[in-house]
Amino acid sequence: MTADSRTARLKKMALPGVLILVFVGWITAITVGISNEPDSPGGAPSRSDLASDVQSAIHDRDGKALREYFSPAAGDDYGKSLVDKLSAGASEVKVSEARSGQQPFLEVTSGDNCLGFDILHEDDAWFIDAVPRVQGCAR
């Protein structure tokens, strides 16, 4: 076997080798991505727990924990951003459940300010909508 034929043979084998490496890398990336997904979808087990859990997360200034109670439409930093805004005020933040017609919602009050978030039930868990109600806390 001459040097030229060995070089040609290596070039011929290089493309399949590269393709196999790319495929193995792709499968590894997917496997790592799936394993890093959270185990639970979040939310609260009951509507009554939702208000107290949200109150605790805000009181502890834990944006990551608060994010778990918002619907999937909320971004990753939504809870942290809301905690930062609520913590900036001098007033204590209070969370309570209210109702407007048949639709329950959470009132998040800080001083004279009040945000209302609709309560959602999905996959046997209770969440709050990421978009505050247009009518605020009006019932």
C-alpha positions as CSV (number, residue, x, y, z in Angstrom):
1,M,0.0,0.0,0.0
2,T,1.5,3.3,-1.0
3,A,1.3,6.6,0.8
4,D,-1.1,8.1,-1.7
5,S,-3.6,5.2,-1.3
6,R,-3.4,5.5,2.5
7,T,-4.2,9.2,2.3
8,A,-7.1,8.6,-0.1
9,R,-8.4,5.9,2.3
10,L,-8.2,8.2,5.3
11,K,-10.0,10.9,3.5
12,K,-12.7,8.5,2.4
13,M,-13.2,7.3,6.1
14,A,-13.1,10.9,7.6
15,L,-16.6,12.0,6.5
16,P,-18.4,9.1,8.1
17,G,-16.3,9.5,11.2
18,V,-17.2,13.2,11.5
19,L,-20.9,12.4,10.9
20,I,-20.8,9.8,13.7
21,L,-19.2,12.3,16.1
22,V,-21.8,15.0,15.3
23,F,-24.6,12.5,15.8
24,V,-23.2,11.4,19.2
25,G,-22.8,15.0,20.3
26,W,-26.3,15.8,19.3
27,I,-27.7,12.8,21.2
28,T,-25.6,13.8,24.3
29,A,-26.9,17.4,24.1
30,I,-30.5,16.2,24.0
31,T,-30.0,13.8,26.9
32,V,-28.3,16.5,29.1
33,G,-31.1,19.0,28.2
34,I,-33.8,16.5,29.2
35,S,-32.1,15.6,32.5
36,N,-31.9,19.2,33.5
37,E,-35.6,19.8,33.1
38,P,-37.4,20.4,36.4
39,D,-39.1,17.3,37.9
40,S,-42.3,19.0,38.8
41,P,-44.3,21.5,36.7
42,G,-44.7,23.8,39.7
43,G,-47.9,25.3,40.9
44,A,-49.7,24.6,44.2
45,P,-51.7,21.5,45.1
46,S,-54.8,23.5,46.0
47,R,-56.2,27.0,45.4
48,S,-56.0,27.8,49.1
49,D,-52.3,26.8,49.2
50,L,-51.6,29.0,46.2
51,A,-52.2,32.3,48.1
52,S,-50.2,31.2,51.1
53,D,-47.3,29.8,49.0
54,V,-47.2,33.0,46.9
55,Q,-47.2,35.1,50.1
56,S,-44.3,33.0,51.5
57,A,-42.2,33.4,48.3
58,I,-42.8,37.2,48.3
59,H,-42.0,37.5,52.0
60,D,-38.8,35.4,51.6
61,R,-37.9,37.5,48.5
62,D,-37.4,34.3,46.6
63,G,-38.1,35.1,42.9
64,K,-37.2,31.5,41.8
65,A,-39.8,30.0,44.1
66,L,-42.4,32.7,43.1
67,R,-41.8,31.8,39.4
68,E,-43.0,28.3,40.1
69,Y,-46.5,29.6,40.8
70,F,-46.9,31.5,37.6
71,S,-48.3,29.9,34.4
72,P,-45.7,28.7,31.8
73,A,-46.2,31.9,29.8
74,A,-44.0,33.8,32.4
75,G,-40.4,34.1,31.6
76,D,-37.6,32.7,33.8
77,D,-36.9,36.0,35.6
78,Y,-40.5,37.0,36.0
79,G,-40.7,36.0,39.7
80,K,-37.4,37.8,40.5
81,S,-38.5,40.9,38.7
82,L,-41.9,41.0,40.6
83,V,-40.2,40.4,43.9
84,D,-37.8,43.2,43.3
85,K,-40.6,45.6,42.4
86,L,-42.7,44.6,45.4
87,S,-39.8,44.8,47.8
88,A,-38.9,48.3,46.6
89,G,-41.9,49.7,48.4
90,A,-41.9,50.4,52.1
91,S,-45.2,48.6,52.7
92,E,-45.7,45.0,53.6
93,V,-47.0,42.9,50.7
94,K,-50.2,40.9,51.3
95,V,-51.6,38.2,49.1
96,S,-55.3,37.1,49.3
97,E,-57.8,35.3,47.2
98,A,-60.7,37.3,45.7
99,R,-63.4,36.6,43.2
100,S,-64.9,38.6,40.3
101,G,-68.1,36.9,39.2
102,Q,-67.1,33.2,38.8
103,Q,-63.4,33.9,38.2
104,P,-61.1,33.7,41.2
105,F,-58.0,35.8,41.3
106,L,-55.2,36.7,43.7
107,E,-54.8,40.2,45.1
108,V,-51.2,41.2,45.7
109,T,-51.3,44.5,47.6
110,S,-48.5,46.7,48.7
111,G,-49.6,49.9,50.3
112,D,-52.1,51.6,48.0
113,N,-51.1,49.5,45.0
114,C,-52.9,46.3,44.1
115,L,-52.2,43.8,41.3
116,G,-54.7,41.1,40.4
117,F,-53.7,37.8,38.8
118,D,-56.3,35.3,37.5
119,I,-56.0,31.8,39.0
120,L,-55.6,28.9,36.6
121,H,-56.0,25.2,37.1
122,E,-53.8,23.0,34.8
123,D,-52.6,19.5,35.1
124,D,-53.9,19.0,38.7
125,A,-52.0,22.1,39.9
126,W,-53.0,25.7,40.6
127,F,-51.2,28.6,39.0
128,I,-51.6,32.4,38.6
129,D,-51.7,34.0,35.2
130,A,-48.5,35.8,34.3
131,V,-50.4,38.8,32.9
132,P,-52.0,41.0,35.6
133,R,-55.7,41.6,35.2
134,V,-56.5,44.8,33.3
135,Q,-59.1,45.8,35.9
136,G,-56.6,45.2,38.7
137,C,-58.2,44.2,42.0
138,A,-61.7,45.5,41.1
139,R,-64.3,42.9,41.7
